Structure formats: C-alpha cells, structure tokens
Amino acid sequence: MNVNIKKITTEGRNQNTLDIDRVSTKEILVKLNNEDKTVALAVEKALDQIAKCVDMVYEVFMNDGRLIYMGAGTSGRIGLIDAVECKPTYGVSPEMVQCLMAGGMGAMVQAVEGAEDSKEMAIEDLKRINLTENDIVIGIAASGRTPYVIGGIEYAKQVGAKTASISTSANTIISSMVDCPIEAVTGAEPITGSTRMKSGTAQKMICNMISTASMVKMGKVYQNLMIDVQATNEKLVARSISIIKEVTGLDDLNAKIAFDKYGSVKKAMLGILAGIDEVAEVDLILNKHKGNIRKALQEVGIND
C-alpha cells in the first residue's frame, strides 16, 4: 500500500519539541506532559463517534455476539490489554471481548517482521475464531492504513459483521471503510512518528470507554460499583464483600455469609435487597434479564 507518510497526521514534526534533545531532564518531562494534556481534548471531539460505536457494541452483546479488536504493534497491544481486563472486571467470557494481533500473541512482547503488512494473516485469524455476522470488528490503527487491520475489516464486511475503527489521524483509509469510524486526531507526536505516545494514550482511552460503557449498559455496574467482579484473589474477595456491605447495609460477617451463599456480588445483592432466599430463584430472575441488575431489581419492585 503506497502512502505518502508525510500526509499522515501522526508523522508530522512537532514544533514544540524540536529542542527536546538539548534541554534538561525536567524540561523534557514538561514538554511531554504538555503534549499529553492535549490528548483528552482530542478524544472529547470524537465522543459522538464513540457513542455510536458503544451502541453498536451493546447491540452485538445483547445478541450474544463478540467484540473483536484488531491491531498491529502498539495498537494491537492496547486492544489486547482492554480485552483481557474485561473478564476479571465484568465477569464475561474471554471470547466475548478479544483482540487479534498481527503476528499472534508473540507480537505482544516482540515485533513480528512483516506481520502488520499481511491482509491474508488477518483473514486467517478471523476465520480461526469463526467470525460471524453477529460480531463486531474494531480495527485499531493510528495511521488508519495498516494492511493487517484493513484486511480484517474487509473480511468482516464480507461476512456481514459490524465494523468500526479507531485511528488518530484525519480522513484515514479505514475510516472510509467501516460502519462507525472514530478519529481522535492527536497531532504530531513529541518524538516524530512514535505513536506509542499521544496516539497510544488516545487509543487506550477510547478502548476503555467502549468496553466500560458497553458493560454499564448491560447492567454489569450498579451505581459505579463493579458487581460482576471475579473474586480470584484475596483483594477481590474483600472488594466483593465491601460492595455487598455498601449496597445492602449488612455488616462484615453477614456480607461474607451472603457472598458465600449466593456465590457472587450481583446475586447476593439481588437476594438480600429483594428478600429472595433461594439462589435458584435469583438465577432465574437474572437470566431472564440477561444479567442486567437494574432490570432484575425493577421486576421485584425496587426502583432506587
């Protein structure tokens, strides 16, 4: 894919850091910090696009589909970080939110030569996970032109899956291809072309927003508490009990008893607040509403 690199926004020379190699340590940090301050403002300008993407992801989830991030290098690593954190934070399966990286999981720690330039590899990766029309593929590419990501989007469209993209340059190729383009234009990097910096920060923020807002809409958050947290260590067990105490008003002992009895924060909440002693009945109500705690509480007459 022949592209004039100078036309890519993130490849421009940053006039604010031309002397970064001649200033003191503190001045280097000030320059980097000043550039980082601009990232949230760039993301803010893309909030309408991000909201559209969240609504698409939510629709996919409600139809038992999957969110598939795709990226190469830094972009792929950011997608992978977001995907793997969804399971412990929101109690979802690792298949529900996942990331395909150019070059495979080995590329997480070491670059795989030529992988990001292969459309064919992207197609093979999507076929391997049996991509269907029920899924959504979100391509992450700072420049919006990475062949691996574009190949993935092209195949996703052939299959009939929903498509979106996250790029940090303006008017990118990938933006013209997808159902929902997101462009947070972060401008020239403090170190020319080093898109692990401002661009990567913006991508991380946007992935956080997409997954978090989608999970909130699915009822996996009550107020601002993560009620589907998986208690896989002592800290998370303590957090689970603390959430039950916060919501129900139980003391330490009874919150622990409730957690052990019902087996999860969400089930304990519903059981205690609704006065339902049988775990099977709690499961029935939650399953009816696909785990949405607000809808489950409304059914039993709790509308706080």
Backbone bond lengths (Angstrom), bond angles and torsions (degrees), N, CA, C in turn:
res aa  C-N    CA-C-N  psi(-1)  N-CA   C-N-CA  omega(-1)  CA-C   N-CA-C  phi
1 M - - - 1.460 - - 1.531 108.24 -
2 N 1.318 116.47 110.65 1.459 120.92 -177.22 1.519 110.61 -85.05
3 V 1.331 115.59 121.30 1.460 120.79 -178.03 1.516 108.82 -138.67
4 N 1.324 115.15 138.07 1.461 119.83 172.50 1.526 107.68 -76.36
5 I 1.332 116.12 106.89 1.465 120.86 -173.51 1.526 112.10 -60.62
6 K 1.306 117.16 -26.78 1.463 120.74 -178.98 1.522 111.88 -68.06
7 K 1.342 116.84 -18.04 1.464 119.87 179.94 1.534 111.96 -85.71
8 I 1.334 116.45 -7.83 1.456 120.51 178.52 1.522 108.35 -83.67
9 T 1.321 116.98 124.59 1.466 122.05 -172.63 1.519 112.34 -54.15
10 T 1.333 116.40 -42.83 1.465 119.62 -175.70 1.522 113.52 -73.03
11 E 1.333 117.22 -7.51 1.469 120.69 -179.15 1.532 112.66 -95.90
12 G 1.328 116.90 0.05 1.464 119.93 -179.77 1.526 112.63 -70.16
13 R 1.319 116.62 161.42 1.465 121.56 175.63 1.519 108.94 -84.02
14 N 1.306 116.54 130.44 1.461 122.43 -179.72 1.527 109.05 -87.81
15 Q 1.317 115.79 114.67 1.463 120.45 -175.70 1.528 112.70 -68.67
16 N 1.323 116.83 -19.10 1.464 120.26 -178.59 1.527 113.47 -79.62
17 T 1.320 116.54 -13.08 1.464 118.95 -174.82 1.534 113.12 -125.35
18 L 1.297 116.56 20.14 1.474 119.82 -179.22 1.528 112.10 -61.51
19 D 1.324 116.46 -25.23 1.471 119.84 -178.75 1.522 112.32 -107.29
20 I 1.335 117.53 21.18 1.462 119.93 -173.51 1.528 112.41 -63.83
21 D 1.330 117.36 -21.93 1.462 120.51 179.45 1.525 113.36 -88.11
22 R 1.341 116.52 6.13 1.471 119.66 -176.60 1.525 112.52 -125.87
23 V 1.327 116.70 6.77 1.465 119.09 -176.78 1.533 110.24 -111.02
24 S 1.325 115.96 174.39 1.470 121.12 -178.46 1.526 111.11 -72.08
25 T 1.330 114.89 167.18 1.460 120.25 177.67 1.526 111.06 -55.47
26 K 1.319 117.43 -48.30 1.463 120.97 -179.13 1.525 110.49 -61.51
27 E 1.320 117.15 -39.83 1.465 119.72 -179.60 1.529 111.77 -68.25
28 I 1.332 117.47 -34.17 1.473 119.87 173.62 1.522 109.69 -58.60
29 L 1.335 115.00 -47.42 1.464 120.03 -177.33 1.522 111.82 -65.29
30 V 1.311 116.90 -38.70 1.471 120.70 177.33 1.521 110.02 -61.03
31 K 1.317 116.57 -43.77 1.473 120.08 179.61 1.527 111.15 -62.74
32 L 1.334 116.39 -44.89 1.463 119.85 179.17 1.530 111.21 -63.97
33 N 1.325 115.78 -42.69 1.458 120.26 -179.85 1.526 111.65 -64.21
34 N 1.321 116.41 -40.24 1.465 120.09 178.61 1.528 111.39 -62.98
35 E 1.320 116.41 -37.49 1.469 119.52 177.69 1.523 110.47 -69.32
36 D 1.329 116.36 -40.54 1.464 119.88 179.07 1.526 112.26 -61.89
37 K 1.314 116.80 -31.54 1.470 120.71 -179.98 1.527 112.02 -60.86
38 T 1.315 117.35 -22.99 1.467 120.58 -177.31 1.528 112.96 -81.72
39 V 1.340 116.49 -14.35 1.462 119.77 -171.63 1.528 111.82 -67.23
40 A 1.321 117.36 -47.16 1.466 120.12 -178.43 1.523 111.69 -60.68
41 L 1.317 116.57 -33.63 1.463 119.92 178.36 1.522 111.00 -68.70
42 A 1.333 116.37 -36.41 1.466 120.04 177.00 1.522 110.25 -66.24
43 V 1.324 117.00 -41.10 1.467 121.04 178.06 1.528 110.21 -65.98
44 E 1.320 116.70 -38.88 1.460 120.66 179.67 1.528 111.61 -56.84
45 K 1.317 116.94 -38.56 1.465 120.86 -179.67 1.526 112.14 -66.82
46 A 1.334 116.54 -17.95 1.461 120.44 -178.52 1.531 112.94 -101.77
47 L 1.337 118.15 9.91 1.463 120.46 -173.68 1.534 113.61 -60.67
48 D 1.325 117.80 -36.44 1.469 119.28 178.08 1.521 110.71 -63.29
49 Q 1.327 116.88 -39.90 1.461 120.72 177.90 1.529 110.73 -66.77
50 I 1.325 116.26 -41.71 1.463 120.68 179.76 1.530 110.13 -64.32
51 A 1.331 117.56 -40.29 1.466 121.40 179.27 1.524 111.11 -61.09
52 K 1.312 116.47 -41.64 1.470 120.37 177.93 1.523 109.82 -61.82
53 C 1.319 116.35 -41.78 1.460 120.70 179.60 1.529 111.03 -64.67
54 V 1.323 117.33 -43.15 1.465 121.16 178.81 1.529 110.40 -58.64
55 D 1.313 116.95 -43.93 1.465 120.06 -179.78 1.527 111.12 -63.48
56 M 1.334 116.62 -35.83 1.467 120.06 176.44 1.520 111.03 -66.98
57 V 1.323 116.90 -43.62 1.460 121.21 179.83 1.531 110.20 -63.02
58 Y 1.320 116.37 -43.68 1.468 121.00 178.63 1.531 110.70 -59.42
59 E 1.318 116.63 -43.87 1.464 120.61 178.07 1.531 110.79 -60.56
60 V 1.331 115.82 -42.50 1.463 120.91 177.78 1.526 110.78 -61.02
61 F 1.318 117.16 -47.36 1.461 121.43 -179.57 1.528 111.37 -61.14
62 M 1.317 117.14 -41.97 1.461 120.80 -178.73 1.528 112.15 -67.60
63 N 1.333 116.37 -18.52 1.464 121.22 175.49 1.526 111.45 -102.26
64 D 1.359 114.81 20.06 1.468 121.92 176.28 1.526 112.91 64.65
65 G 1.324 116.12 26.89 1.454 120.21 175.71 1.517 111.39 -91.52
66 R 1.337 115.49 -178.66 1.458 121.72 -174.87 1.524 111.17 -122.06
67 L 1.336 115.07 152.36 1.458 122.47 171.70 1.523 107.56 -99.54
68 I 1.329 116.00 120.69 1.455 121.84 -179.19 1.523 108.97 -117.80
69 Y 1.333 116.94 108.62 1.454 120.27 170.18 1.523 108.61 -79.47
70 M 1.337 116.77 148.82 1.463 121.23 172.91 1.517 108.95 -136.55
71 G 1.319 116.96 135.27 1.454 119.14 179.01 1.517 111.49 -166.15
72 A 1.319 115.45 169.00 1.461 122.19 176.92 1.522 108.88 -125.31
73 G 1.325 116.88 146.55 1.457 120.53 177.41 1.513 112.18 60.65
74 T 1.334 116.22 -134.98 1.465 121.80 -179.26 1.522 111.69 -55.07
75 S 1.318 117.20 -43.33 1.469 120.78 -178.10 1.522 111.32 -60.86
76 G 1.328 116.55 -42.10 1.448 120.21 178.58 1.520 111.86 -66.59
77 R 1.324 115.92 -40.03 1.474 119.68 -179.89 1.525 110.75 -63.84
78 I 1.324 116.82 -38.55 1.467 120.61 178.91 1.527 110.38 -65.85
79 G 1.329 117.18 -43.43 1.458 120.31 177.11 1.513 111.79 -61.73
80 L 1.330 116.15 -39.40 1.459 120.14 -179.57 1.526 111.26 -66.75
81 I 1.324 116.82 -42.15 1.470 120.36 178.04 1.527 110.56 -58.15
82 D 1.331 116.16 -44.65 1.463 119.23 -179.29 1.522 110.95 -65.29
83 A 1.340 116.17 -41.96 1.458 120.26 -176.49 1.523 111.76 -64.44
84 V 1.337 116.93 -47.47 1.466 118.70 -174.29 1.530 112.41 -69.72
85 E 1.336 117.23 -23.42 1.463 119.65 179.91 1.519 113.01 -77.97
86 C 1.340 117.70 -15.89 1.467 119.86 -177.92 1.525 112.04 -68.83
87 K 1.317 117.15 -35.61 1.470 119.98 -177.58 1.528 112.23 -62.24
88 P 1.347 119.24 -54.90 1.474 117.31 -178.93 1.524 113.89 -70.68
89 T 1.340 116.73 -30.72 1.462 119.88 -175.68 1.524 112.11 -77.39
90 Y 1.333 116.48 -38.87 1.468 119.60 -172.95 1.531 113.63 -121.54
91 G 1.326 117.08 5.36 1.454 119.77 173.80 1.513 114.64 67.97
92 V 1.336 117.64 27.34 1.466 120.43 179.18 1.521 109.55 -95.97
93 S 1.320 116.05 164.09 1.461 120.31 178.23 1.527 109.45 -71.98
94 P 1.337 117.56 153.97 1.465 119.71 177.67 1.521 112.96 -65.41
95 E 1.327 117.24 -17.64 1.462 120.51 178.03 1.527 111.94 -78.87
96 M 1.303 117.59 -26.82 1.463 121.05 -174.40 1.528 112.10 -65.05
97 V 1.321 116.55 -40.30 1.471 121.49 174.65 1.523 106.23 -128.56
98 Q 1.327 116.53 118.49 1.453 119.86 -178.35 1.516 110.42 -143.57
99 C 1.325 115.36 168.89 1.464 119.64 -179.55 1.517 109.32 -135.82
100 L 1.311 115.38 133.97 1.453 122.30 173.54 1.522 108.31 -102.87
101 M 1.336 116.35 124.99 1.462 122.04 -179.77 1.511 110.27 -107.41
102 A 1.307 116.66 138.91 1.459 120.84 173.38 1.521 108.73 -60.11
103 G 1.334 116.67 120.88 1.452 120.46 -178.01 1.505 113.91 95.59
104 G 1.334 118.26 -2.41 1.453 121.38 177.78 1.514 113.61 79.92
105 M 1.320 116.23 -172.85 1.457 121.20 -174.80 1.525 112.33 -64.23
106 G 1.327 117.06 -25.48 1.458 119.35 177.11 1.512 112.84 -62.17
107 A 1.338 116.18 -25.93 1.468 121.07 -179.94 1.522 112.15 -72.56
108 M 1.328 116.83 -8.30 1.465 119.83 177.44 1.519 110.69 -64.07
109 V 1.332 117.03 -34.46 1.465 120.68 -176.24 1.520 113.65 -114.88
110 Q 1.335 117.01 -13.19 1.459 119.02 -179.78 1.523 109.38 -149.52
111 A 1.334 116.43 132.15 1.457 120.94 -178.72 1.528 110.74 -60.57
112 V 1.333 117.06 138.52 1.458 123.03 176.48 1.516 107.78 -106.03
113 E 1.304 115.27 112.52 1.463 120.90 -172.15 1.522 112.17 -58.32
114 G 1.316 115.58 128.90 1.456 121.55 175.11 1.512 115.46 80.81
115 A 1.343 117.97 -9.17 1.466 119.98 -174.19 1.525 112.06 -62.60
116 E 1.344 116.86 -41.35 1.464 118.35 -175.39 1.526 112.29 -71.04
117 D 1.335 117.37 -13.35 1.464 120.61 -179.51 1.525 112.46 -93.39
118 S 1.329 117.78 5.60 1.461 121.10 -174.91 1.528 112.78 -105.97
119 K 1.328 116.05 107.97 1.459 120.19 172.27 1.534 110.26 -68.05
120 E 1.311 116.02 -36.36 1.460 120.83 -177.07 1.531 111.13 -61.56
121 M 1.336 116.14 -38.83 1.457 119.78 179.97 1.526 110.95 -63.15
122 A 1.326 116.40 -37.06 1.466 120.94 178.50 1.526 110.60 -64.15
123 I 1.304 116.26 -42.97 1.468 120.62 179.87 1.524 110.14 -64.11
124 E 1.336 116.65 -43.42 1.464 120.48 178.24 1.526 110.98 -60.63
125 D 1.341 116.16 -41.44 1.467 120.04 -179.48 1.523 111.41 -63.99
126 L 1.320 117.03 -41.26 1.465 120.36 -179.41 1.528 111.54 -71.43
127 K 1.315 116.72 -35.25 1.466 119.30 175.98 1.525 110.58 -66.25
128 R 1.326 115.93 -36.58 1.464 120.68 -178.71 1.530 111.69 -61.61
129 I 1.339 117.22 -35.36 1.470 120.02 179.62 1.532 112.11 -94.41
130 N 1.348 115.14 7.82 1.474 120.85 176.29 1.527 112.18 58.13
131 L 1.332 116.25 53.73 1.462 120.77 177.26 1.526 110.01 -55.13
132 T 1.347 116.23 136.93 1.462 120.65 178.90 1.529 109.93 -129.05
133 E 1.306 115.03 174.72 1.462 121.22 179.63 1.522 112.21 -68.33
134 N 1.323 117.69 -11.78 1.463 120.94 178.85 1.527 112.71 -82.17
135 D 1.339 117.19 -10.59 1.456 121.59 -174.13 1.528 112.32 -95.54
136 I 1.332 115.36 170.14 1.465 121.33 171.25 1.522 108.42 -127.61
137 V 1.320 115.85 133.84 1.462 122.50 176.88 1.521 108.29 -108.84
138 I 1.335 116.22 124.26 1.461 121.52 177.09 1.521 108.15 -112.74
139 G 1.311 116.02 111.91 1.451 121.51 178.72 1.519 110.51 -84.97
140 I 1.341 116.35 128.59 1.461 121.66 179.42 1.518 108.37 -110.40
141 A 1.326 116.80 118.60 1.468 120.46 -178.36 1.515 108.45 -155.75
142 A 1.305 117.55 116.75 1.464 121.28 -178.17 1.518 111.17 -54.96
143 S 1.318 116.17 -47.76 1.463 120.89 -177.78 1.517 112.64 -81.75
144 G 1.326 116.29 -17.15 1.460 120.11 -177.45 1.512 113.32 72.62
145 R 1.341 117.52 20.96 1.468 119.74 -176.30 1.525 113.27 -135.96
146 T 1.323 119.18 5.69 1.455 121.73 -177.09 1.531 110.94 -61.06
147 P 1.346 118.91 120.06 1.471 121.21 -176.28 1.526 114.08 -55.96
148 Y 1.335 117.89 -40.46 1.475 120.25 178.81 1.524 110.77 -57.43
149 V 1.311 116.28 -44.91 1.467 120.63 -178.20 1.523 110.40 -70.68
150 I 1.316 117.02 -42.13 1.464 120.29 179.82 1.528 110.55 -64.31
151 G 1.322 117.01 -39.69 1.460 120.06 176.54 1.517 111.94 -61.39
152 G 1.327 115.90 -38.49 1.456 120.24 178.09 1.519 112.14 -65.40
153 I 1.322 115.80 -41.57 1.468 120.26 179.04 1.524 110.45 -66.18
154 E 1.315 116.77 -41.89 1.468 119.97 179.07 1.525 111.32 -59.96
155 Y 1.329 116.11 -43.48 1.471 119.78 179.63 1.531 110.72 -68.51
156 A 1.323 116.83 -40.31 1.465 120.36 178.88 1.528 110.74 -58.93
157 K 1.309 116.14 -40.17 1.465 119.81 179.88 1.529 110.64 -67.46
158 Q 1.326 116.71 -36.75 1.461 120.29 177.14 1.533 110.83 -62.40
159 V 1.320 115.51 -40.34 1.463 121.06 -179.10 1.530 111.19 -71.23
160 G 1.349 116.35 -27.10 1.462 120.87 -177.42 1.507 113.51 99.90
161 A 1.340 117.04 9.65 1.464 120.94 176.76 1.518 110.10 -72.10
162 K 1.320 117.38 156.83 1.456 121.65 173.29 1.532 108.51 -72.36
163 T 1.328 115.87 153.11 1.465 119.42 -177.51 1.526 110.81 -136.70
164 A 1.332 114.87 146.22 1.463 121.97 175.35 1.525 107.54 -148.12
165 S 1.321 115.80 169.23 1.461 119.14 179.63 1.517 110.15 -146.43
166 I 1.329 115.13 153.54 1.463 122.26 173.96 1.523 107.38 -126.03
167 S 1.322 116.39 113.39 1.461 120.52 176.83 1.520 109.04 -133.15
168 T 1.328 115.60 162.42 1.464 119.71 -177.72 1.516 111.54 -121.18
169 S 1.314 115.73 19.14 1.464 122.53 172.35 1.523 108.12 -118.05
170 A 1.314 115.74 163.79 1.464 120.26 -177.31 1.527 111.30 -90.74
171 N 1.334 115.13 144.30 1.468 122.22 172.56 1.529 112.48 52.77
172 T 1.327 115.68 53.91 1.455 119.89 -175.07 1.530 112.12 -84.06
173 I 1.327 114.15 162.39 1.464 120.19 178.24 1.522 110.45 -60.34
174 I 1.318 116.11 -47.28 1.463 119.09 -175.79 1.523 111.85 -64.81
175 S 1.326 117.22 -31.45 1.462 120.39 178.84 1.523 111.51 -62.04
176 S 1.315 116.00 -31.77 1.463 120.48 -178.70 1.519 112.29 -78.03
177 M 1.344 116.77 -8.84 1.454 120.53 -173.45 1.528 113.61 -101.58
178 V 1.331 117.59 -25.64 1.465 120.46 -166.81 1.525 113.11 -99.20
179 D 1.335 115.11 165.20 1.465 120.90 176.84 1.521 111.13 -68.48
180 C 1.333 116.28 -35.30 1.464 120.29 -175.62 1.531 110.15 -138.09
181 P 1.326 117.40 94.27 1.461 119.69 177.26 1.529 111.63 -82.67
182 I 1.336 116.11 139.73 1.461 121.99 172.88 1.524 107.26 -120.60
183 E 1.322 116.10 120.69 1.467 121.11 178.03 1.520 108.97 -124.46
184 A 1.325 115.58 109.25 1.468 121.24 173.50 1.524 105.90 -107.19
185 V 1.306 116.57 98.60 1.467 121.01 -171.08 1.525 109.44 -81.42
186 T 1.327 114.99 102.15 1.464 121.39 -174.49 1.528 113.45 -89.31
187 G 1.316 117.19 -8.99 1.468 120.03 176.03 1.518 113.29 79.09
188 A 1.322 114.66 -170.97 1.462 121.09 -176.54 1.530 110.80 -63.97
189 E 1.321 115.85 137.64 1.464 121.46 178.88 1.533 110.42 -74.93
190 P 1.344 117.06 152.96 1.465 119.27 177.44 1.528 111.98 -61.44
191 I 1.329 116.97 -33.65 1.461 122.00 169.81 1.527 105.21 -111.03
192 T 1.302 117.48 115.90 1.456 123.02 -167.51 1.537 112.76 -51.14
193 G 1.319 115.28 122.12 1.455 121.59 176.00 1.519 115.15 81.43
194 S 1.331 118.84 -2.43 1.470 121.48 -178.01 1.524 109.57 -83.46
195 T 1.313 116.00 82.02 1.468 120.63 -172.27 1.525 113.29 -77.41
196 R 1.327 117.45 5.46 1.465 118.52 170.21 1.521 110.25 -75.98
197 M 1.315 117.55 -6.26 1.468 122.05 -174.72 1.529 110.74 -92.81
198 K 1.320 119.38 -108.73 1.469 120.26 -176.44 1.521 111.83 -60.40
199 S 1.312 117.05 -42.78 1.459 120.47 -179.57 1.521 111.03 -61.02
200 G 1.336 116.29 -46.35 1.460 120.13 179.44 1.513 112.52 -63.00
201 T 1.331 116.29 -38.52 1.467 120.50 177.64 1.521 110.79 -61.95
202 A 1.320 116.62 -43.91 1.464 120.81 178.67 1.521 111.05 -63.65
203 Q 1.332 117.06 -43.44 1.462 120.39 179.43 1.529 110.90 -61.48
204 K 1.329 116.01 -41.81 1.472 120.07 178.69 1.523 110.38 -62.08
205 M 1.329 116.95 -44.41 1.457 120.46 179.15 1.526 111.25 -60.14
206 I 1.321 116.23 -42.76 1.463 120.56 -176.35 1.525 110.65 -69.81
207 C 1.325 117.31 -42.83 1.474 119.53 176.35 1.521 110.49 -60.60
208 N 1.323 117.31 -42.90 1.467 121.02 175.89 1.519 111.08 -55.80
209 M 1.326 115.91 -45.52 1.460 120.63 -178.84 1.523 111.35 -63.43
210 I 1.320 116.81 -45.33 1.464 120.78 -176.55 1.528 110.67 -62.78
211 S 1.329 116.84 -51.36 1.468 118.99 -177.10 1.523 111.41 -69.80
212 T 1.323 117.44 -42.11 1.470 120.10 -177.84 1.522 111.43 -65.50
213 A 1.320 117.01 -49.16 1.469 119.97 -178.44 1.520 111.14 -63.55
214 S 1.320 117.24 -36.78 1.466 120.51 178.49 1.524 110.65 -64.17
215 M 1.336 116.08 -42.87 1.462 120.16 179.77 1.537 111.42 -68.19
216 V 1.313 117.38 -36.53 1.464 120.94 175.59 1.531 109.41 -60.48
217 K 1.341 116.66 -46.80 1.453 120.72 -178.55 1.530 111.90 -63.96
218 M 1.336 116.71 -26.20 1.459 120.33 179.09 1.523 112.90 -82.79
219 G 1.331 116.52 -3.29 1.461 119.52 177.70 1.507 113.44 86.04
220 K 1.323 117.08 21.56 1.459 120.57 178.52 1.528 112.09 -90.09
221 V 1.322 115.42 4.67 1.467 121.94 175.62 1.524 107.64 -130.20
222 Y 1.322 116.42 133.95 1.467 121.20 174.90 1.516 106.94 -115.18
223 Q 1.355 116.56 122.31 1.457 120.96 -168.00 1.529 106.58 56.72
224 N 1.314 118.77 -111.48 1.474 118.55 172.86 1.528 110.70 -126.08
225 L 1.333 115.17 30.84 1.462 121.77 -177.47 1.531 110.39 -104.47
226 M 1.331 116.99 136.85 1.472 120.82 -178.93 1.527 109.53 -86.47
227 I 1.303 114.39 90.47 1.467 120.62 -170.21 1.522 113.30 -83.22
228 D 1.321 117.95 -3.74 1.461 120.72 175.04 1.522 111.34 -109.01
229 V 1.331 116.85 17.36 1.459 120.82 179.11 1.524 109.97 -57.53
230 Q 1.338 116.32 137.97 1.460 120.68 177.55 1.523 109.19 -89.91
231 A 1.303 115.83 119.56 1.468 120.99 -175.27 1.525 110.15 -83.04
232 T 1.325 115.98 78.94 1.464 121.48 -173.92 1.524 113.59 -97.02
233 N 1.326 117.34 -2.55 1.466 120.11 175.52 1.531 108.74 -150.63
234 E 1.321 116.25 175.79 1.469 120.54 -175.06 1.525 112.27 -60.90
235 K 1.339 116.22 -40.02 1.466 119.47 179.85 1.522 110.85 -61.42
236 L 1.347 116.54 -42.95 1.458 119.80 -177.28 1.527 112.16 -74.71
237 V 1.328 117.28 -28.95 1.474 119.68 171.88 1.523 109.55 -64.17
238 A 1.331 115.78 -45.02 1.468 119.87 178.64 1.524 111.10 -62.37
239 R 1.337 116.27 -40.07 1.466 119.38 178.02 1.517 110.60 -64.08
240 S 1.321 117.35 -41.01 1.466 121.44 -179.76 1.524 110.93 -60.47
241 I 1.327 115.83 -45.98 1.463 120.29 179.26 1.522 110.70 -65.09
242 S 1.322 116.33 -38.31 1.460 120.50 178.26 1.528 111.87 -62.84
243 I 1.327 116.68 -39.56 1.463 120.42 178.50 1.531 110.31 -64.81
244 I 1.324 116.28 -43.55 1.471 119.86 178.82 1.529 110.37 -60.11
245 K 1.327 116.95 -43.64 1.466 121.08 177.08 1.531 110.71 -59.99
246 E 1.332 115.94 -45.93 1.467 121.89 -176.68 1.522 111.40 -59.57
247 V 1.320 116.17 -42.37 1.465 120.88 -173.41 1.528 112.17 -83.73
248 T 1.329 116.69 -38.31 1.471 119.64 -171.77 1.522 114.20 -99.99
249 G 1.349 116.77 -19.29 1.451 120.23 -176.99 1.514 114.13 83.03
250 L 1.340 117.68 6.92 1.461 120.51 178.03 1.526 110.80 -69.97
251 D 1.323 116.11 157.92 1.461 119.91 174.65 1.530 109.30 -83.09
252 D 1.324 116.17 177.87 1.468 121.34 -176.06 1.524 112.24 -55.33
253 L 1.313 115.92 -50.07 1.456 120.19 -175.15 1.517 112.03 -62.33
254 N 1.332 116.12 -49.43 1.461 119.46 -176.87 1.526 112.44 -71.52
255 A 1.318 117.45 -29.80 1.464 120.23 174.43 1.522 110.07 -65.38
256 K 1.335 116.65 -40.57 1.466 121.25 177.34 1.524 110.44 -65.35
257 I 1.317 116.69 -42.02 1.461 120.58 178.05 1.533 110.62 -61.34
258 A 1.335 116.25 -43.59 1.468 120.96 179.87 1.522 111.04 -64.24
259 F 1.334 115.90 -42.10 1.465 120.42 179.84 1.527 110.25 -61.85
260 D 1.323 116.46 -45.09 1.465 120.45 179.66 1.530 111.42 -65.45
261 K 1.319 116.24 -37.46 1.462 119.81 -177.31 1.528 112.32 -70.95
262 Y 1.331 116.51 -49.87 1.459 120.09 -174.11 1.532 112.54 -85.53
263 G 1.327 117.01 -23.73 1.454 120.04 173.52 1.514 116.65 89.62
264 S 1.332 117.52 -5.00 1.462 120.15 176.71 1.526 108.98 -161.43
265 V 1.320 115.34 161.53 1.462 120.76 178.69 1.522 110.67 -61.33
266 K 1.319 116.13 -49.49 1.467 120.70 -175.52 1.523 111.53 -60.93
267 K 1.326 116.73 -45.18 1.455 119.98 -179.05 1.527 111.26 -66.26
268 A 1.332 115.77 -39.88 1.466 119.22 178.26 1.523 110.62 -63.76
269 M 1.330 116.84 -41.81 1.467 120.92 177.59 1.513 111.36 -56.70
270 L 1.333 115.11 -52.80 1.454 119.47 -176.37 1.532 110.75 -64.18
271 G 1.323 115.74 -43.01 1.453 119.61 -179.40 1.515 112.57 -61.57
272 I 1.329 116.69 -46.43 1.469 120.66 -177.86 1.530 111.00 -70.58
273 L 1.326 117.10 -48.84 1.469 120.37 -176.36 1.520 112.25 -65.54
274 A 1.330 116.24 -35.08 1.473 119.65 -178.05 1.518 112.63 -94.16
275 G 1.333 116.86 -5.07 1.460 119.87 -179.46 1.514 112.75 68.17
276 I 1.320 116.71 34.13 1.469 121.27 -179.80 1.528 108.41 -100.58
277 D 1.307 116.81 116.27 1.461 120.93 -175.50 1.523 112.55 -84.06
278 E 1.321 116.65 -31.38 1.456 120.71 -175.71 1.528 111.37 -82.26
279 V 1.320 115.64 123.36 1.465 120.10 179.20 1.530 110.89 -62.61
280 A 1.314 116.84 -37.56 1.468 121.17 -179.23 1.524 111.06 -61.01
281 E 1.332 116.93 -37.20 1.467 120.35 178.97 1.525 110.83 -69.19
282 V 1.322 116.66 -39.04 1.463 121.21 175.13 1.527 110.26 -60.19
283 D 1.334 116.17 -45.77 1.465 121.19 178.78 1.523 111.06 -59.32
284 L 1.324 116.11 -41.49 1.462 121.26 -177.98 1.525 111.01 -61.36
285 I 1.328 116.27 -45.67 1.472 120.40 -178.72 1.523 110.59 -66.41
286 L 1.322 117.15 -45.07 1.463 120.40 -179.39 1.524 111.38 -64.58
287 N 1.329 116.62 -42.59 1.469 119.48 179.45 1.521 111.72 -63.28
288 K 1.316 116.06 -35.10 1.468 120.82 178.38 1.521 111.25 -59.52
289 H 1.328 115.91 -33.55 1.472 120.87 -177.50 1.531 112.41 -108.43
290 K 1.341 116.04 22.38 1.473 122.65 178.60 1.527 111.85 52.01
291 G 1.330 115.20 37.23 1.457 120.56 174.91 1.506 115.40 81.58
292 N 1.319 118.36 4.41 1.462 120.69 -178.61 1.529 109.69 -76.00
293 I 1.327 116.09 110.44 1.458 120.97 -172.58 1.522 112.16 -65.95
294 R 1.317 118.24 -38.58 1.468 120.61 -179.72 1.525 110.84 -62.13
295 K 1.344 115.86 -45.02 1.461 119.71 -179.18 1.530 110.75 -67.15
296 A 1.336 116.06 -36.64 1.461 119.88 178.24 1.526 110.89 -65.19
297 L 1.329 116.68 -42.30 1.463 120.65 178.69 1.528 111.43 -66.04
298 Q 1.315 116.56 -38.30 1.469 120.09 178.09 1.511 111.18 -61.82
299 E 1.328 116.70 -37.15 1.460 120.00 -179.40 1.534 111.37 -62.30
300 V 1.338 115.96 -33.82 1.470 118.97 -178.94 1.519 111.90 -95.13
301 G 1.362 114.98 13.58 1.461 119.44 172.78 1.510 116.37 86.67
302 I 1.327 118.04 16.46 1.461 121.66 178.81 1.524 108.29 -106.07
303 N 1.315 116.41 114.71 1.466 121.46 -175.50 1.513 111.83 -128.37
304 D 1.332 116.64 47.06 1.462 119.69 -177.95 1.524 111.54 -70.25
